[in-house]
């Protein structure tokens, strides 16, 4: 399954909010629903950027319970 970002001038332009390429496709790897929170894990086939939005790798919202539920 896949998803994508809104169109932009090119995929070299990033979304300001999340640091994801515009006009770009991503693979959906996993979905987890835990304690009322729904999270989708996506992968950039280019591996050339890092998501900076809510629940990014260094986000303080990751509780131990959530880490275990998602395999983070």
FENBELLIN-V415070 format. One record per residue. N is the residue number from 0. PSI is psi in degrees with one decimal (* if undefined). Layout:
n:N psi:PSI
n:N psi:PSI
//
This chain:
n:0 psi:151.3
n:1 psi:169.0
n:2 psi:177.3
n:3 psi:171.7
n:4 psi:166.4
n:5 psi:151.9
n:6 psi:149.7
n:7 psi:-175.5
n:8 psi:-42.4
n:9 psi:169.0
n:10 psi:-5.0
n:11 psi:-10.4
n:12 psi:138.2
n:13 psi:150.9
n:14 psi:134.7
n:15 psi:-35.7
n:16 psi:-40.9
n:17 psi:-4.0
n:18 psi:35.5
n:19 psi:147.9
n:20 psi:138.2
n:21 psi:155.9
n:22 psi:45.3
n:23 psi:146.5
n:24 psi:147.6
n:25 psi:148.6
n:26 psi:133.8
n:27 psi:118.8
n:28 psi:-33.8
n:29 psi:157.4
n:30 psi:133.3
n:31 psi:132.4
n:32 psi:120.3
n:33 psi:121.3
n:34 psi:46.0
n:35 psi:4.0
n:36 psi:131.2
n:37 psi:123.5
n:38 psi:140.0
n:39 psi:128.0
n:40 psi:122.2
n:41 psi:159.9
n:42 psi:134.6
n:43 psi:119.1
n:44 psi:-23.2
n:45 psi:-20.8
n:46 psi:37.1
n:47 psi:10.7
n:48 psi:170.6
n:49 psi:123.5
n:50 psi:135.4
n:51 psi:9.6
n:52 psi:-166.3
n:53 psi:138.4
n:54 psi:29.2
n:55 psi:170.0
n:56 psi:-37.7
n:57 psi:8.0
n:58 psi:137.7
n:59 psi:-8.4
n:60 psi:-10.8
n:61 psi:106.8
n:62 psi:164.7
n:63 psi:-40.1
n:64 psi:-43.1
n:65 psi:-39.7
n:66 psi:-42.6
n:67 psi:-41.8
n:68 psi:-32.5
n:69 psi:-9.9
n:70 psi:23.5
n:71 psi:*
//
